[in-house]
Amino acid sequence: NAGVTQTPKFQVLKTGQSMTLQCAQDMNHEYMSWYRQDPGMGLRLIHYSVGAGITDQGEVPNGYNVSRSTTEDFPLRLLSAAPSQTSVYFCASSRPGRANEQFFGPGTRLTVL
Amino acid sequence: DAKTTQPTSMDCAEGRAANLPCNHSTISGNEYVYWYRQIHSQGPQYIIHGLKNNETNEMASLIITEDRKSSTLILPHATLRDTAVYYCIAFAGGTSYGKLTFGQGTILTVHP
């Protein structure tokens, strides 16, 4: 199993550009989440999904969209990037019964100029 | 979610036990204690969790006080690869999905 994979590893955007951060897992996990990590702030939940077709907002959802059309994939979309979205983004997944034993991906380091 | 308090940093000699404390004095009866760690530049890694009883797995042991106001994560034989930030999280997740909130954690440095 590859576990949780994220692409790209690094990305530089200009303000106003859009992009999609990809996240995939091959463990057939129902639950998937997106977090961002900023220096001195710990990890903060952006959006999460408890199954295909179901998504909900976390602590800091503004400026981000998500969808979950398959169990495996949970992309995070930035519609109009802002410098405040410069951060490291982590995707995580888990399964029912062990929902909070989350497996994290390696992260995407995003810089918005 | 109950607030947790952890020391900012700790040191440990390689091969010795690392004991990481966490205070969660306002924890309620249905809140679990979860521990994660994050090795530099990697995603967080789940370690262990518990509600009332002490727990042990292949990575660590979790000791929860009888009044549940504090807990200790024990890495029995720390190695250099255990150098990481360790997060203690108290929340009412259990087997249902919960929104993990990671605070500042404890920076554990294991020395040769």
Interface residues (C-beta under 8 A of the other chain):
Chain A: V4 Y31 S33 Y35 G40 G42 L43 R44 L45 Y48 V50 G58 E59 F90 A92 S94 P96 G97 R98 A99 N100 E101 Q102 F103 F104 G105 P106 G107
Chain B: Y32 Y34 S41 Q42 G43 P44 Q45 Y46 H49 Y87 G93 G94 T95 S96 Y97 G98 K99 L100 T101 F102 G103 Q104 G105
